[in-house]
């Protein structure tokens, strides 16, 4: 279902957008939570979910990396701007700079706005989300050159509202093969203090060769068997009283999401990093106000890293269907 266009500026978030001359779509349940309600991103974890045998070792490694590299939330760079477009958005070709006929065909007609800007940083991520066709395109190293748009890699997810939110190898714009919008925190979720899905996480040191579902690949280079595999799913225990923790309202919402849905390692990063939607399309940065600081390490200074645990992957893992068809 296409989202209705924004026509009036009568909330603070709309005022920010309208001041920047940006037309946004109104948030809806579909906007808040891409993928199926039963996907690993959106389905709540059972309170008694089994823990991985090496849970303690993996949590210790995460704590070590938080101490060594610091925590962060990517917002205005190395995250993902999401361009929601109507059915009338003109389609353009995005040239794939690597040979893959099926993916190039998926990029031959993309409703990518002329004024779209990929995220700052080397990865140059960007997502186009067209509700009318229930399709999501995601790009890695997207750029506009003299002959038009180019991308280094990515994917197209058809029937996205029914997707399990996992991409088969070799598709996808992340090192894990997990979609960019999976686990992405959005400003209206943080404003509402309610994040109804799992959170995505990047860590600096990821295990090489092996990965855990829902990841479908890894770029890890650490051989240590106690290191964190791509796809590891951390959570805060169901028994933890999150409301008693000394957290700001936005970070408390993150902790509740970590308790109910978990935190999934989806990328290698320079710090232990959560991902919040890049606000470039709106022309305004809401995050200093939402977190009470522009320094995201300070926002996370009281996050309960030591109380995390690792959920065991399912014994039978769902097969990710080809998202291009």
Residue, then its C-alpha position, 0 to 999 in steps of 0.5 A: x500500500x502506498x504511503x500518503x504524501x505529507x501535505x501539512x507541517x503540524x508536528x515537530x518532525x514534519x516542521x523539520x522536513x518542511x523547513x528543508x523543502x522535503x516531502x515525506x511519507x507518513x509513518x505506518x506499521x509497514x514503514x516502521x517494520x520492513x519484512x514479514x512480522x514472523x521474520x527474525x527481525x520482527x518476531x519477538x524472542x521467546x523469554x526462554x530462548x536457548x543460549x549459545x554454548x559459548x555465550x559467555x566467551x562471545x559477550x566477553x569478546x564484545x565487552x573487550x571490543x567496546x573497551x578497545x574501540x568504543x561504542x557508537x551509533x552511525x547516523x549521518x555517515x556510514x549508515x543508510x538514507x532511506x528514500x521512500x518513493x511513490x508509484x509515480x517516481x521515474x525509474x532510472x538505470x543503475x549500472x552495476x560495476x561488477x558482472x552479474x546479469x541477474x542483479x544488473x537486470x534488477x537495477x535496470x529500472x530503479x525509482x531512484x530520485x535525481x537528488x538522492x545522496x548516498x551515505x557519507x563514507x566509503x560504503x556509500x549505502x542507500x536504500x530505495x523503498x517503494x511501497x506501491x510495488x512492495x519493493x526495496x532496492x539497496x546499494x553499496x558504493x552508489x555514485x553518480x557519474x557522467x553517464x548516470x548512476x553506478x553501484x558496486x553491489x546490492x540487491x532488490x527485494x521483491x514482495x519485501x513485506x513478506x520477506x524473511x529479511x535474509x539475503x542469499x549469497x552473494x546478494x546484499x550491500x552488507x558484509x553479512x548479506x543481511x539487508x541494510x534496513x534490517x535492524x535500522x533504527x528510525x527517528x520516529x521510533x526513537x521519538x516514540x521510545x518504541x523500536x519494534x524490531x531487532x537492532x543491527x550491530x557492527x563490530x571491529x573484529x569478526x571471526x573469519x571463515x565461519x558465520x552464524x545464521x541469519x548471516x549468509x557470509x562474512x568478511x571477518x579476518x579474526x581466526x580466534x575461536x572465541x571471536x564473534x561470528x557474523x550473524x551472532x544474536x545478542x540479547x538482554x535477558x528477559x528477566x532484566x528490569x530495563x526500567x531500573x537502568x540509568x539510561x536516557x529514554x532513547x537508549x532505554x528504547x534500544x535496550x528494550x528492543x535488545x531484550x525483546x528482539x535481540x541485536x544482530x551482528x551484520x557488519x565489520x565496523x570501526x567501533x562497536x556500532x549501532x545503525x540509525x537511519x541517515x537523515x539526509x533525505x529530510x535535510x535535518x539531523x534529529x539525533x542530538x535532540x533524540x539522544x541528548x548529545x551529539x556524541x554517540x559514545x556518550x549516549x551509550x555510556x551506560x548501555x548494559x553490555x556486560x549483561x548481554x547473552x547470546x541466543x543459539x542459532x536455530x537448529x533448522x535455518x530458514x532458506x532465503x529465497x531469491x529476492x530478485x524474483 
